[in-house]
Amino acid sequence: MIRYNNEWKDFSVVATADGEKLERWGKYHLLRPDPQVIWSGKIPLKFSNIDAHYLRSNSGGGYWDIKKTLPEEWEIGWRDLRFSIKLMGFKHTGVFPEQAYNWSRMIELIKSANRPIKVLNLFAYTGGATMACLSAGAEVTHVDASKGMTQRAKENLILSHLPQRARWIVDDCEKFVMREINRGNKYDAIIMDPPSYGRGPNGEIWKIEDKLFEFVKLCKKLLGDKPLFVLINSYTTGLQPTVLYNISKIVFKDFFKSIDAYELGLMGEDGIILPCGASCFSS
């Protein structure tokens, strides 16, 4: 089952066709490649209003082709949260809008808990989930190996005028979790968005197919006596929601009553749903 959030006012998928997606980010239109879009559209995207187009390179990676004058950064909002948007490497902008569905679930659970909630956000990127949890009143430990992405998360916190209840950690997530276990620290909720592939500062290799199950088992040791939720996200091609469901069911069978696995998506203005990754929400 595919899930999406329709509360965005500053973002929309205008159209999808021929391997690309045209999106509106505030008042700017960006055209980015998407391997999931294997269908053709009624109106060719090349005739649409475009401010910047991300083009893949034959040698790997790619670059932004700026069509019009764009600011270096600009803001968009979801509910009361604000995010800084910037054209970054490998077609990214700093926000994954489809995650708004998960943000809304986390906010609801934290607010209805009626107790202090400590959240651990792993592979936290620019902090969308961190902002959502903070806005609901939680304390958040935000962990990411990239100093630059962590700095952008801090900037989003300031833009959103949220209370300073975040602990910012620039570190390898697996090593941080192991240290937290040794320190005896506990959390009420854990969020993780592990990459498909990565390499640590000392050459450590992360491959999600080999690492994810053991990593989730490791994180289980950080849950307190009354865990609120665990969210696992994946953007790895071919890794289905059922895989995340099976991992969660095996690891958390005695912790949570509900395990809900699903595909995330974005509803386009043309009525076509763009698939955007997998999630599993245990609560």
C-alpha positions in Angstrom: 0.0 0.0 0.0 1.3 3.4 -0.9 1.1 6.4 1.5 1.4 10.1 0.8 0.8 13.4 2.6 -1.2 16.1 0.9 -0.4 19.0 3.3 2.4 20.5 1.2 1.6 24.0 -0.1 5.2 25.0 -1.1 5.9 21.8 -2.9 4.3 19.7 -5.6 5.1 17.2 -8.3 3.8 19.0 -11.5 4.3 16.1 -13.9 6.3 12.9 -14.4 7.3 11.3 -17.7 10.2 9.9 -19.7 12.5 9.2 -16.8 12.1 12.7 -15.2 10.0 14.5 -12.6 9.1 18.2 -12.7 8.7 19.6 -9.2 7.7 23.0 -7.8 9.8 24.1 -4.8 8.3 27.3 -3.7 8.1 29.5 -6.8 10.9 27.6 -8.6 10.5 24.6 -10.9 13.2 21.9 -11.0 13.5 19.0 -13.4 15.3 15.9 -12.0 15.8 12.4 -13.2 13.9 9.5 -11.6 14.6 5.9 -12.6 11.1 4.9 -11.5 9.4 7.0 -14.1 9.4 4.6 -17.1 6.1 6.0 -18.6 5.5 8.8 -21.1 3.4 11.8 -20.5 0.8 13.6 -22.5 2.7 16.9 -22.3 6.5 16.5 -22.8 8.3 17.8 -19.8 10.8 19.6 -22.1 8.1 22.2 -22.9 7.4 22.9 -19.2 8.5 26.0 -17.2 11.9 25.0 -15.8 14.3 27.0 -13.7 17.0 24.3 -13.3 17.5 20.8 -14.8 19.8 18.1 -13.3 21.6 16.2 -16.0 23.4 13.0 -15.5 27.0 12.7 -16.8 28.2 9.8 -18.9 31.1 9.4 -16.6 28.9 9.2 -13.5 27.2 11.7 -11.2 25.8 14.8 -13.0 25.4 18.5 -12.8 22.7 21.2 -12.5 21.9 23.1 -15.7 20.6 26.5 -14.5 18.1 27.9 -16.9 17.1 31.0 -15.0 18.5 33.1 -12.2 18.1 31.2 -8.9 19.0 32.2 -5.4 21.7 30.1 -3.8 19.2 29.0 -1.2 15.5 29.6 -0.6 12.8 28.4 1.9 9.8 26.2 1.8 7.4 25.2 4.5 5.3 22.3 5.7 2.9 23.0 8.5 4.9 25.3 10.8 8.3 23.9 9.8 10.7 25.7 7.5 13.4 24.1 5.3 16.3 25.6 3.4 16.4 24.4 -0.2 19.6 24.4 -2.2 20.8 22.7 -5.4 23.2 20.1 -4.2 25.2 17.2 -5.7 23.6 14.1 -7.0 20.3 15.9 -7.8 19.4 16.6 -4.1 17.8 19.7 -2.7 18.0 19.0 1.1 14.5 17.8 1.7 12.6 14.5 0.9 9.0 15.8 0.7 7.5 12.2 0.7 8.7 11.9 4.3 5.9 14.3 5.4 3.7 11.2 5.8 6.1 9.8 8.4 6.5 13.2 10.1 2.8 13.5 10.7 2.7 10.0 12.3 5.6 10.8 14.6 4.1 14.1 15.7 0.8 12.5 16.5 2.4 9.7 18.6 4.7 12.0 20.5 1.9 14.5 21.3 -0.4 11.7 22.5 2.2 10.0 24.6 1.7 12.5 27.5 5.2 12.0 28.8 8.7 13.2 27.9 10.0 11.5 24.8 13.6 11.0 23.8 14.2 10.3 20.1 17.3 9.0 18.4 17.5 10.1 14.7 20.2 8.1 12.8 21.5 8.9 9.3 19.5 12.1 10.0 20.6 14.2 6.9 19.2 17.7 7.0 16.8 16.9 9.9 13.2 16.8 8.5 12.4 14.1 11.1 14.3 15.9 13.8 12.3 19.1 13.2 9.0 17.1 13.2 9.8 15.5 16.6 11.1 18.7 18.1 7.9 20.5 17.0 5.9 17.8 18.9 7.8 18.4 22.1 10.4 15.6 22.0 14.1 15.8 22.8 16.1 14.6 19.8 19.7 13.2 19.4 20.5 13.9 15.7 23.3 11.7 14.3 24.9 12.0 10.8 28.4 11.4 9.6 28.3 14.6 7.4 29.3 17.8 9.2 27.8 19.8 6.3 24.4 18.1 6.4 24.3 18.5 10.2 25.0 22.2 9.8 22.0 22.5 7.4 19.8 20.7 10.0 20.8 23.3 12.6 19.9 26.0 10.1 16.5 24.4 9.6 16.0 24.4 13.3 16.6 28.2 13.4 14.3 28.8 10.4 11.5 26.9 12.1 11.9 28.8 15.4 12.0 25.5 17.4 13.3 25.1 20.9 16.9 24.0 21.3 16.2 20.5 22.5 18.5 18.7 20.0 21.8 17.1 20.5 23.9 17.3 17.4 26.4 14.4 16.8 28.7 14.1 13.7 29.7 10.5 13.8 29.4 7.1 12.2 26.0 5.9 13.3 26.9 2.3 14.0 29.8 3.4 16.2 27.7 5.9 18.0 25.0 3.3 18.7 27.6 0.9 20.2 28.9 3.7 22.5 25.4 4.6 23.6 24.8 1.0 24.5 28.0 0.9 26.6 26.9 4.1 28.3 23.6 2.7 29.2 21.6 5.4 27.4 18.0 4.7 26.4 15.5 6.2 23.9 11.7 6.1 23.5 11.9 6.2 19.7 14.4 5.5 17.0 14.4 6.7 13.4 16.8 5.4 10.8 17.4 6.2 7.1 20.4 4.1 6.3 22.1 4.5 2.9 22.3 1.7 0.3 26.1 1.9 0.4 28.6 4.0 2.3 32.2 4.1 3.4 33.3 5.2 6.9 36.3 7.5 7.7 38.6 4.5 8.2 37.4 2.6 5.2 34.6 0.8 6.8 32.1 -0.4 4.2 28.3 -0.2 4.8 26.2 -2.3 2.4 22.5 -2.2 3.5 21.8 -5.8 2.4 24.6 -7.1 4.7 24.3 -4.6 7.5 20.7 -3.6 8.1 19.4 -6.6 10.0 22.3 -6.7 12.5 22.1 -2.9 12.9 18.4 -3.0 13.7 19.1 -5.7 16.3 21.8 -3.4 17.8 19.5 -0.4 18.0 16.9 -2.5 19.8 19.3 -2.4 22.9 18.7 1.3 23.1 15.0 1.2 23.5 13.6 1.9 27.0 10.9 0.1 28.9 8.0 1.9 27.2 9.2 2.3 23.6 6.9 4.6 21.5 8.0 3.8 17.9 10.8 2.7 15.6 10.8 4.0 12.0 13.0 2.4 9.3 13.3 4.1 5.9 14.9 2.8 2.8 15.6 4.2 -0.7 17.4 1.2 -1.9 16.1 0.0 -5.2 14.6 -3.5 -5.0 14.4 -3.5 -1.2 10.6 -3.9 -0.7 8.5 -2.8 2.3 8.0 -6.5 3.2 11.7 -6.8 3.8 11.6 -4.0 6.4 8.4 -5.6 7.8 10.1 -9.0 8.2 13.1 -7.4 9.9 10.9 -5.4 12.3 8.7 -8.4 13.1 11.7 -10.6 14.0 13.5 -7.9 16.0 10.6 -6.1 17.7 8.0 -8.8 18.1 7.9 -8.4 21.9 8.1 -4.6 21.8 5.3 -3.3 19.6 1.7 -4.2 18.9 1.6 -2.7 15.4 4.1 -3.1 12.6 3.1 -1.2 9.4 5.2 -1.5 6.2 4.4 0.6 3.1 5.6 2.4 0.1 5.9 6.2 0.3 4.8 8.3 -2.6 3.9 11.8 -3.9 0.6 12.5 -5.6 1.3 14.5 -8.7 -0.8 17.4 -10.0 -1.6 15.1 -13.0 -3.1 12.4 -10.7 -0.1 10.1 -11.1 1.5 8.8 -7.9 5.3 8.9 -7.9 6.8 6.0 -5.8 9.5 7.3 -3.4 10.9 4.5 -1.2 9.9 2.1 1.6 9.1 2.6 5.3 8.2 0.4 8.2 6.6 2.0 11.3 6.6 -0.1 14.5 4.5 1.3 17.3 
